[in-house]
Structures are given as C-alpha cells and as structure tokens.
Amino acid sequence: MIDDLWSQFREALGRARRVFVLGHSLHDPFLVDALRSVPPERLAVGIYGKDPQEMAAANGATLSVIEESFGSKVTVLPIVFGTEPSSVEAIRKWQQGTAGLSR
C-alpha cells in the first residue's frame, strides 16, 4: 500500500507545474528522491528566516540537504509566519517567475 502512495505522489509531481515544500526538514530520503524528479526551477523550499543569516542559523542542515540534493537552481524561500509580509511577497515572486513554464 505504501508503494502505491509513493507511486501516486511521483505521478503528481510529474504533472505539477510548481512544487512548494513547506514545513519539512527534508531528512526523508524517499521524499528527497521523489523531489529530485522535479526540475529545480519548478521547486521551492520554504525555510524559517527573514534573511540569509537567520535562515542559515536556523536551518543549516536543511540548507545542506537542499544544496546537495537539488543544486543551486532550486528556490529557497524565507518564511516567517504571522505578520511578516515579506514571506507572502517571496512566494508570490517565485510563483510569478514560474508562471510561464510549461509542463
């Protein structure tokens, strides 16, 4: 049954125009392997922080996984929940930048 779920997930990734990973440390090798099928320019990973220094301090291991697994073309989005408008703006900018990509 689990294999069927992963198979369906991989199929969904193949059809997706964009994939946004939010709230995951990426310490799941099966998930990372599945996400490798997504072209890096279509993939964004949201991590905690307002700026690169804060993101690095809070998410060093996750940033390493992102770089090692997906390279530098993946978009890393700073996310701070609550009243931080820059998080919404960063997501919107990535979304607009990927709008013209075809499947």
Summary of the structure (lengths in Angstrom):
residues: 103
radius of gyration: 14.0
end to end distance: 28.2
largest distance: 41.9
contacts: 262
relative contact order: 0.17
helix: 55%
strand: 15%
